[in-house]
């Protein structure tokens, strides 16, 4: 058993293999066993790679223009990011996993932690439970997952890494059920940089100190780790020893700031086009604010040119607009954002990016009211925003909006190779024909 694991804590990490690529393969089987990359916003760089692409030495974040020659030579398929598809598939997996544990933390779009403590009587072993998760997710969504199990979140992450890299585990690794010799052997074979939370810079310092493997880090005295790297690395060492220091966050903490921004698919010159982009970002930020039942007191607007186009004149402007009162009403947020944009806009520049940041966020239920006339608050505002959010959720983004976007949108993100929205748009739902 893991040394130090005396608390009875047990958790699992379920992670989808090559999530974006796997989502694309579910609806396009022709991509199976082919080299596939999914590109970032504006088709800039690789943010997801199939195993076949990884085998070619393509690194995460590799710019697409540097890969194009290799792509032609090795028949690499490049796809634009289809965020609507990925988010919907993620939600489907989460709904499946909730059947396996009452306590769950959705850590990212493709990873979730499950609390397993006290559930051992429901399964012959947690390896059997892990295989059940893999089979059900595969059958119901078509996506491949691996499961890592351990007495701490860090060990569960490590177990998931082992499950992915070692075929003998058949996609499920339970470190809590192994004896000390087995664990030590596995940890000795894994570089310390693979530990959750150990970044590149800290890895360099650890290796310089002779700490090169996961086992080395686990066996390093906590006091020494704290004196050299601080309490966070001490906590990581304890987690590797099976001493749980990180609780599951079943409810994500509310954000203190909400940012919505994106680089344009092509350079933008006119105030009208910038206004559409800023209004779109303010609307998106308002939706996120209402999801966490918050209100904000100010909104920052920023625009900038492309610093990599040295031949162009450069400009970067930002301004913070205080709101007359705390609100989450999109009408007020857009109005304030466009007022700020007019203050910082300058003619004669080619703009590459614009965005907004909501600031001074508080809980809507505890926000202090004003004795003066308030804007964007009250039952009428709340009901209107709820209706708008419900319609946009059901029928698609910007079905109802406070601005009228032009078509085509010169400020829209470039996605020239995006797959259909198979699960979120009726016109894109695959049709099966029977004879």
C-alpha positions in Angstrom: 0.0 0.0 0.0 1.0 3.7 -0.5 3.1 4.8 2.5 1.2 7.2 4.7 -2.3 6.3 3.4 -4.0 5.9 6.7 -6.8 8.4 6.2 -9.2 6.1 4.3 -9.4 8.6 1.5 -9.7 7.4 -2.0 -10.4 9.2 -5.3 -10.3 8.6 -9.0 -9.4 10.7 -11.9 -11.3 10.0 -15.2 -9.6 11.6 -18.2 -10.5 11.4 -21.9 -7.7 10.4 -24.2 -6.8 13.1 -26.7 -10.1 14.7 -26.0 -10.6 17.1 -28.9 -9.3 14.6 -31.4 -11.4 11.8 -29.9 -14.6 14.0 -30.2 -13.9 14.5 -33.9 -13.3 10.8 -34.5 -16.7 9.8 -32.9 -18.6 11.4 -35.8 -16.0 10.9 -38.5 -14.6 7.3 -38.2 -12.4 7.9 -41.2 -10.1 9.8 -38.8 -9.4 6.6 -36.8 -5.7 5.6 -36.9 -4.9 8.8 -38.9 -2.6 11.6 -37.8 -5.0 14.4 -36.6 -4.4 17.8 -35.0 -6.9 20.3 -33.7 -5.9 23.9 -34.0 -6.3 26.8 -31.7 -8.3 30.0 -32.3 -7.8 31.4 -35.8 -6.2 28.1 -36.7 -2.9 29.2 -35.1 -1.3 26.2 -33.4 -1.8 22.6 -32.4 -3.7 22.3 -29.1 -4.6 18.6 -29.5 -2.7 15.8 -31.2 -3.5 12.2 -31.9 -1.0 9.6 -30.9 0.0 9.3 -34.5 1.0 13.0 -34.6 2.8 12.8 -31.3 4.9 9.9 -32.8 6.0 12.3 -35.5 7.5 14.6 -32.9 4.9 17.4 -33.2 4.9 19.3 -29.9 1.9 20.8 -28.2 1.5 24.4 -29.3 3.4 24.0 -32.5 2.4 26.8 -35.0 0.5 25.5 -37.9 2.5 27.3 -40.5 5.6 25.5 -39.3 3.8 22.1 -39.6 2.2 22.6 -43.1 5.1 20.9 -45.0 5.1 17.9 -42.6 1.3 17.8 -42.8 1.5 17.4 -46.6 4.3 14.8 -46.4 2.6 12.7 -43.7 -1.1 13.4 -44.5 -1.8 15.0 -41.2 -5.5 16.1 -41.0 -5.8 19.6 -39.4 -9.2 20.6 -37.9 -10.4 23.9 -36.5 -11.6 23.9 -32.9 -15.3 23.0 -32.5 -15.9 24.2 -29.0 -19.6 23.7 -29.1 -19.1 20.0 -29.9 -16.4 19.5 -27.2 -18.5 21.2 -24.5 -21.5 19.1 -25.2 -19.5 15.8 -25.2 -17.9 16.9 -22.0 -21.3 17.4 -20.4 -22.4 14.0 -21.5 -19.4 12.3 -19.8 -20.1 14.3 -16.6 -23.7 13.0 -16.5 -22.4 9.4 -16.8 -19.8 9.8 -14.1 -22.4 11.2 -11.6 -23.8 7.7 -11.5 -20.6 6.4 -10.0 -20.1 8.8 -7.1 -22.2 11.3 -5.2 -19.1 13.6 -4.8 -17.5 14.8 -7.9 -15.2 17.7 -9.1 -15.2 18.6 -12.8 -11.6 19.7 -13.0 -11.5 20.6 -16.7 -13.4 19.9 -19.9 -11.9 16.4 -20.2 -11.0 15.5 -16.5 -13.1 14.8 -13.5 -12.3 13.6 -9.9 -14.6 11.2 -8.2 -14.7 10.6 -4.4 -14.6 6.9 -3.8 -14.3 6.7 0.0 -16.9 4.4 1.4 -18.0 3.0 -1.9 -15.8 -0.2 -1.8 -18.7 -2.4 -0.9 -20.4 -1.6 -4.2 -17.7 -3.2 -6.4 -15.6 -6.4 -6.2 -12.6 -4.0 -6.7 -12.1 -0.4 -7.8 -10.4 -1.8 -10.9 -13.7 -3.4 -11.8 -15.4 0.0 -11.3 -12.8 1.7 -13.5 -13.4 -0.8 -16.3 -17.2 -0.2 -15.9 -16.6 3.5 -16.3 -14.5 3.0 -19.4 -17.0 0.6 -21.0 -20.0 2.8 -20.3 -18.4 6.1 -21.5 -17.2 4.3 -24.6 -20.6 2.7 -25.3 -22.7 5.8 -24.6 -20.4 8.5 -26.1 -17.8 6.7 -28.2 -15.0 8.4 -26.3 -12.0 6.5 -24.8 -11.1 7.3 -21.2 -8.5 6.2 -18.7 -9.0 5.9 -14.9 -6.4 6.6 -12.2 -7.1 5.7 -8.6 -5.2 6.7 -5.5 -5.5 8.0 -1.9 -4.9 11.6 -2.9 -5.7 13.7 -6.0 -2.0 13.9 -7.0 -1.7 10.1 -6.8 -4.9 9.7 -8.8 -3.5 12.0 -11.5 -0.2 10.0 -11.5 -2.2 6.7 -11.7 -4.1 8.1 -14.7 -0.8 8.9 -16.4 0.4 5.4 -15.7 -2.8 3.9 -17.1 -2.3 5.8 -20.3 1.3 5.0 -20.8 1.3 1.3 -19.8 -1.0 -1.0 -21.9 -0.7 -3.8 -19.3 -3.1 -1.8 -17.0 -5.8 -1.8 -19.7 -6.7 1.8 -19.1 -7.2 1.6 -15.3 -4.5 1.9 -12.6 -5.2 1.6 -8.9 -2.2 2.7 -6.9 -4.0 2.2 -3.6 -4.3 -1.5 -4.2 -0.6 -2.0 -5.0 2.1 -3.0 -2.5 5.0 -0.6 -1.8 7.4 -2.4 -4.1 5.1 -2.1 -7.1 4.5 1.6 -6.4 8.2 2.3 -5.9 9.0 0.5 -9.2 6.5 2.6 -11.1 7.5 5.9 -9.5 11.2 5.2 -10.2 10.4 5.0 -14.0 8.5 8.3 -14.2 10.3 11.7 -14.5 9.6 14.2 -11.7 8.2 16.7 -14.3 5.2 14.5 -14.8 3.9 15.2 -11.3 0.8 17.3 -11.2 1.8 20.9 -10.3 5.5 20.5 -11.0 6.3 23.0 -13.8 9.2 23.2 -16.1 11.2 25.7 -14.0 10.7 23.8 -10.7 11.6 20.5 -12.6 15.0 22.0 -13.5 15.7 23.0 -9.9 14.6 19.6 -8.6 16.8 17.7 -11.0 19.7 19.9 -10.1 19.2 18.9 -6.5 19.2 15.2 -7.5 15.4 14.8 -7.4 14.8 13.2 -10.9 12.0 10.8 -10.5 8.6 10.7 -8.8 10.0 8.4 -6.1 12.8 10.8 -5.4 10.3 13.6 -4.8 8.1 11.3 -2.7 11.0 10.4 -0.5 12.4 13.9 0.0 11.8 15.2 3.5 8.9 17.6 3.7 10.8 20.2 5.7 13.5 20.4 3.0 10.9 20.8 0.2 9.2 23.6 2.2 12.5 25.4 2.8 13.5 25.3 -0.8 10.2 25.5 -2.8 7.5 26.6 -0.3 4.4 25.1 1.1 2.9 24.1 -2.2 5.8 21.7 -3.1 5.7 20.3 0.5 2.0 19.6 0.0 2.8 17.8 -3.3 5.3 15.6 -1.5 2.8 14.7 1.1 0.2 13.9 -1.5 2.6 11.5 -3.2 3.0 9.8 0.2 -0.7 9.2 0.3 -1.5 12.1 2.7 -4.5 13.8 1.2 -4.1 17.6 1.2 -6.4 18.7 -1.6 -10.1 18.4 -1.1 -12.6 17.9 -4.0 -14.1 21.1 -5.1 -17.7 20.0 -5.9 -18.7 23.6 -6.5 -16.2 25.7 -8.4 -15.3 29.0 -6.6 -16.8 32.1 -8.1 -14.5 34.1 -10.3 -13.4 37.5 -9.1 -12.8 38.7 -12.6 -14.3 37.5 -15.9 -12.4 38.1 -19.2 -13.8 37.6 -22.7 -11.4 38.4 -25.5 -10.2 36.9 -28.8 -7.9 37.7 -31.6 -9.6 38.5 -34.9 -9.6 36.3 -37.9 -8.4 39.3 -39.9 -7.2 42.8 -39.1 -10.0 45.3 -38.2 -9.9 49.0 -38.9 -13.4 50.4 -38.4 -15.0 51.4 -35.1 -18.2 49.7 -36.3 -16.5 46.4 -36.5 -14.7 46.8 -33.2 -18.0 47.8 -31.6 -19.6 44.5 -32.7 -16.7 42.5 -31.3 -16.7 44.3 -28.0 -20.5 44.0 -27.7 -20.2 40.3 -28.3 -17.5 39.9 -25.6 -19.5 42.0 -23.1 -22.6 39.8 -23.8 -20.6 36.6 -23.4 -19.0 37.9 -20.1 -22.5 38.8 -18.9 -23.7 35.3 -19.4 -20.8 33.9 -17.4 -21.4 36.4 -14.7 -25.1 35.3 -14.3 -24.1 31.6 -14.3 -22.3 32.2 -11.0 -25.1 34.5 -9.8 -22.8 37.5 -9.6 -22.9 41.2 -10.4 -20.0 43.5 -11.3 -19.2 47.1 -10.5 -17.0 48.0 -13.4 -16.0 46.8 -16.9 -12.6 47.2 -18.6 -12.4 47.5 -22.4 -9.1 46.9 -24.2 -8.0 46.9 -27.9 -4.6 46.3 -29.4 -2.8 46.0 -32.8 -0.6 43.1 -33.8 2.8 43.6 -32.2 4.3 41.0 -34.5 3.6 43.2 -37.6 6.4 45.6 -37.0 5.7 47.3 -40.3 2.4 48.6 -39.0 1.9 51.5 -36.5 1.3 50.1 -33.0 -1.4 51.1 -30.5 -2.8 49.6 -27.3 -5.6 51.2 -25.4 -7.7 50.2 -22.3 -10.1 52.0 -20.0 -12.2 51.0 -16.9 -15.8 52.2 -16.9 -17.4 52.2 -13.4 -21.1 51.1 -13.6 -23.7 53.3 -11.9 -24.5 50.3 -9.7 -23.6 46.6 -9.5 -25.4 44.7 -12.3 -25.3 41.6 -14.5 -27.7 43.0 -17.1 -26.2 42.6 -20.6 -27.8 45.8 -21.8 -25.9 47.9 -19.2 -22.7 46.0 -19.7 -22.8 46.4 -23.5 -23.7 50.1 -23.2 -20.8 50.7 -20.8 -18.4 48.7 -22.9 -19.2 50.6 -26.1 -18.9 54.0 -24.3 -15.4 52.9 -23.2 -14.5 51.7 -26.7 -15.3 55.1 -28.2 -12.9 56.7 -25.7 -9.9 54.6 -26.6 -10.5 54.0 -30.3 -8.0 55.7 -32.6 -8.3 55.9 -36.4 -5.5 54.7 -38.7 -4.6 51.5 -36.9 -5.1 47.8 -37.8 -6.5 46.1 -34.7 -5.8 42.4 -34.0 -7.6 41.9 -30.7 -10.3 43.3 -28.4 -11.9 42.2 -25.2 -13.6 43.1 -21.9 -13.0 42.3 -18.3 -15.7 42.4 -15.6 -14.3 43.7 -12.3 -15.5 44.2 -8.8 -17.6 41.0 -8.9 -19.8 40.2 -5.9 -22.6 37.8 -5.1 -25.9 39.1 -6.4 -27.7 38.1 -3.2 -25.4 40.1 -1.0 -24.6 43.1 -3.2 -25.4 46.4 -1.5 -28.1 48.4 -3.2 -28.3 52.1 -3.7 -30.7 54.8 -2.6 -30.6 56.4 -6.0 -32.2 55.0 -9.2 -30.5 51.8 -10.2 -29.9 50.5 -13.7 -30.0 46.9 -14.8 -31.3 45.4 -11.5 -34.6 44.3 -10.1 -37.1 41.6 -11.1 -37.8 43.0 -14.6 -34.1 42.9 -15.4 -33.6 39.5 -13.9 -36.6 37.9 -15.7 -35.5 39.5 -19.0 -31.9 38.1 -18.7 -33.2 34.7 -17.6 -35.4 34.6 -20.7 -32.6 35.7 -23.0 -30.2 33.1 -21.5 -32.8 30.3 -21.9 -33.5 31.1 -25.5 -29.8 31.4 -26.4 -29.1 28.1 -24.6 -31.8 26.3 -26.5 -31.5 27.8 -29.9 -27.9 28.9 -30.1 -25.7 31.8 -29.2 -26.9 35.3 -30.1 -30.4 34.0 -31.0 -31.5 36.9 -28.8 -29.0 39.7 -28.3 -28.8 43.4 -27.6 -26.8 44.1 -30.7 -27.2 43.2 -34.4 -24.0 41.6 -35.8 -23.2 42.0 -39.4 -22.7 39.2 -41.8 -20.0 38.3 -42.6 -18.2 39.3 -39.5 -14.7 40.6 -40.3 -13.8 40.3 -36.6 -14.9 36.7 -36.3 -12.4 34.0 -35.4 -11.0 32.2 -38.4 -12.0 28.5 -38.4 -11.6 27.3 -42.0 -11.6 23.5 -41.2 -14.3 23.2 -38.5 -16.3 20.0 -38.4 -20.2 20.2 -38.1 -21.8 20.8 -34.7 -23.1 17.3 -34.7 -24.8 17.5 -31.3 -25.9 21.1 -30.9 -27.2 22.2 -34.3 -30.2 20.5 -35.9 -28.9 21.1 -39.5 -25.7 19.3 -38.6 -27.2 16.2 -37.0 -26.0 13.1 -39.0 -28.7 11.4 -40.9 -28.8 7.6 -41.4 -30.5 6.2 -44.5 -32.0 2.7 -44.5 -32.8 0.7 -47.5 
